[in-house]
Amino acid sequence: MKHIAILILTLSLISITAISQDANYWFTQSGKDFHNGEYLSALDNIDKYLELNSSDVKGWIAKANIQIGLSNNNEAINSFDRALSMDSSNAMVWNDRGLLLAKTGNWEDALSSFDRALVLDPQNAITYYDRGLVLEAQNNSEEALQSYQQATKLNSSLANAWYRQALLLFNKADYQGALHPLDKTIQLDPSNKEALNYKDQALLAITKSQEAMETFAMTSNNSTK
C-alpha cells in the first residue's frame, strides 16, 4: 500500500508540473503576441492560461491590458476588478482602473479608484495628475489645480502637469500665477508652442493691467487737485 501511495503522489506531482508548464507556455506566448500587437491572439492565449490558473492576479492584469489594446474598456475594468478581488493592494491597478472608468465617463468611480491608489502609494505623481484630469473634466477647477500642484511637487519633471496648472490659472485670469508653471512647461517641453502663446498673452495682460492701474492712479490724483 505504501508503494501505491507513493506512486499516486508521484503521478499527481507529474500532472501538476505538466499543467504548470502548459500554463507558463500560454502566459509567455500571450506576452509575445501582445508585444507584437497581435491582441486577439494574445487574448486567446491568456484565456487558456487563466483556464489553468484562474487565481493568478498577474494573469488577470495581463488580460486587462490586452483588452485595453483592443479598446474593450468595460471588459478590461472587469478583469482589473477580478485581479483586485484577489489582491487589493496593487496601487497601479487601481490607477489604471481609474483611467478606464474615466474613459467610460464614470467620473465618481474613477476618482474613488484614484483615491484608493493614493492611499496605497501616496508618492505617485502620475496618479495625482490623472486624478486632476478627471476633476478638471468635472469642472472642479480648484481641486484639479491642487492635484496638479501635488503632482509637480512630487515630480517636478511632469511637463503636462505644469501645463494643466498654467491653463487653470490663466482661465481664472491669474496671469501672474500662470507664468511660473508656463515657464516650467516651456523649459521641460520646448516644443509646446501653445505654452509660449499663453505666456505671451499672460505678459500682455499683466502689462495692460499695470498700465490701467497707472492710468487710474493718475486720473485719481488729477481729480483730487
C-alpha positions in Angstrom: 0.0 0.0 0.0 2.9 2.3 0.8 4.3 1.9 -2.7 0.9 2.5 -4.3 0.5 5.8 -2.3 4.0 6.9 -3.4 3.1 6.1 -7.0 -0.1 8.1 -6.8 1.7 11.0 -5.3 4.4 10.9 -7.9 1.8 10.8 -10.7 0.0 13.7 -9.1 3.2 15.8 -9.0 4.0 15.0 -12.6 0.4 16.1 -13.6 0.7 19.3 -11.6 4.1 20.0 -13.2 2.7 19.4 -16.6 -0.2 21.8 -16.0 2.2 24.4 -14.7 4.4 24.1 -17.7 1.3 24.4 -20.0 0.2 27.5 -18.1 3.6 29.1 -18.4 3.7 28.4 -22.1 0.3 30.2 -22.7 1.3 33.1 -20.5 4.6 33.6 -22.3 3.0 33.2 -25.7 0.4 35.7 -24.8 3.1 38.2 -23.8 4.9 37.7 -27.1 1.7 38.2 -29.1 0.8 41.4 -27.1 4.2 43.0 -27.7 3.9 42.1 -31.4 0.5 43.9 -31.5 -1.4 40.6 -32.1 -4.0 41.4 -29.4 -6.7 38.8 -30.4 -4.2 36.0 -30.3 -2.8 37.3 -27.0 -6.3 37.4 -25.6 -6.9 33.8 -26.7 -3.7 32.6 -25.1 -4.2 34.5 -21.8 -7.7 32.9 -21.6 -6.0 29.5 -22.0 -3.6 30.4 -19.2 -6.4 31.5 -16.9 -8.3 28.3 -17.6 -5.4 26.5 -16.0 -4.6 29.2 -13.4 -7.7 31.3 -12.7 -6.5 32.5 -9.3 -3.3 34.2 -10.7 -3.5 38.0 -10.3 -0.9 38.8 -12.9 -2.9 36.8 -15.4 -6.0 39.0 -14.9 -3.9 42.1 -15.1 -2.3 40.9 -18.3 -5.8 40.2 -19.7 -7.0 43.7 -18.8 -4.0 45.2 -20.6 -4.8 43.1 -23.7 -8.4 44.2 -23.6 -7.2 47.8 -23.4 -5.2 47.2 -26.5 -8.5 46.0 -28.1 -10.4 49.1 -26.8 -12.6 46.8 -24.8 -12.6 49.2 -21.8 -15.6 47.7 -19.9 -14.2 44.2 -20.2 -10.8 45.5 -19.0 -12.4 47.0 -16.0 -14.0 43.7 -15.2 -10.6 42.0 -15.4 -9.0 44.6 -13.2 -11.9 44.1 -10.7 -11.2 40.3 -10.8 -7.5 41.0 -10.0 -8.3 43.4 -7.2 -10.8 40.9 -5.7 -7.8 38.7 -5.1 -5.2 41.4 -4.2 -6.5 44.9 -3.4 -3.0 46.2 -2.6 -1.9 47.0 -6.1 -1.8 50.7 -6.5 -1.1 50.7 -10.2 -4.1 48.5 -10.9 -6.3 51.0 -9.0 -4.8 53.8 -11.1 -5.3 52.1 -14.4 -8.8 51.1 -13.4 -9.5 54.8 -12.7 -8.3 55.8 -16.2 -10.6 53.3 -17.8 -13.6 54.4 -15.7 -12.8 58.0 -16.7 -12.8 56.9 -20.4 -16.2 55.5 -20.0 -17.4 58.7 -18.3 -17.8 57.2 -14.9 -16.2 60.1 -13.1 -17.1 59.4 -9.5 -15.9 55.8 -9.6 -12.7 56.9 -11.3 -12.0 59.3 -8.5 -12.6 56.6 -5.9 -10.2 54.4 -7.8 -7.5 57.0 -7.9 -8.0 57.7 -4.2 -7.6 54.1 -3.4 -4.3 54.1 -5.4 -3.1 57.1 -3.5 -3.8 55.5 -0.1 -1.5 52.7 -1.2 1.0 54.9 -2.9 0.8 58.5 -1.8 4.0 59.5 -3.5 2.8 58.6 -7.0 2.8 61.8 -9.0 1.2 60.3 -12.1 -1.9 59.3 -10.1 -2.3 62.9 -8.9 -2.0 64.0 -12.5 -4.6 61.5 -13.7 -6.9 62.5 -10.8 -6.5 66.1 -11.8 -7.7 65.4 -15.3 -10.9 63.8 -14.0 -11.5 66.7 -11.6 -11.0 69.1 -14.5 -13.4 67.2 -16.7 -16.0 67.6 -13.9 -15.3 71.4 -13.9 -13.8 71.1 -10.4 -11.0 73.5 -11.2 -9.8 74.2 -7.6 -9.4 70.6 -6.7 -7.9 69.8 -10.1 -5.3 72.6 -9.6 -4.4 71.2 -6.2 -4.0 67.7 -7.7 -1.7 69.0 -10.4 0.3 71.0 -7.9 0.8 67.9 -5.8 1.9 66.0 -8.9 4.6 68.6 -9.7 5.6 68.7 -6.0 6.3 65.0 -6.1 7.8 65.0 -9.6 8.9 68.4 -11.0 9.6 66.9 -14.4 6.0 66.4 -15.3 5.5 69.0 -18.1 1.9 68.1 -18.7 1.0 68.7 -15.0 2.7 72.1 -15.1 0.8 73.0 -18.3 -2.6 72.0 -16.9 -1.8 74.2 -13.8 -1.0 77.1 -16.1 -4.2 76.7 -18.1 -6.4 76.6 -15.0 -4.7 79.7 -13.6 -4.8 81.5 -16.9 -8.5 80.8 -17.3 -9.3 82.3 -13.9 -7.3 85.4 -15.0 -4.5 84.8 -12.6 -1.9 85.7 -15.2 0.9 86.3 -12.8 0.3 82.9 -11.2 0.3 81.2 -14.6 3.7 82.5 -15.5 5.7 80.1 -13.3 4.0 76.9 -14.5 4.2 78.2 -18.1 8.0 78.8 -17.7 8.4 75.2 -16.3 6.3 73.8 -19.2 8.5 75.6 -21.8 11.7 74.5 -20.0 10.6 70.9 -19.9 8.9 70.8 -23.3 10.2 73.5 -25.7 8.0 72.0 -28.5 4.9 73.2 -26.7 4.0 76.2 -28.8 0.7 76.7 -27.0 2.6 77.3 -23.8 4.7 80.0 -25.5 1.5 81.6 -26.8 -0.2 81.6 -23.4 2.9 83.1 -21.8 2.8 86.0 -24.4 -0.9 86.5 -23.6 -0.2 86.4 -19.9 2.6 89.0 -20.1 0.4 91.2 -22.3 -2.5 91.0 -19.9 -0.2 91.8 -16.9 1.3 94.8 -18.8 -2.2 96.1 -19.7 -3.3 95.7 -16.1 -0.3 97.6 -14.8 -0.9 100.4 -17.4 -4.6 100.5 -16.4 -3.7 100.8 -12.8 -1.2 103.6 -13.5 -3.7 105.4 -15.6 -6.3 105.1 -12.9 -3.9 106.4 -10.3 -3.0 109.4 -12.5 -6.7 110.1 -13.1 -7.5 109.9 -9.4 -4.7 112.2 -8.5 -5.7 114.8 -11.1 -9.4 114.7 -9.9 -8.3 115.5 -6.4 -6.4 118.6 -7.3 
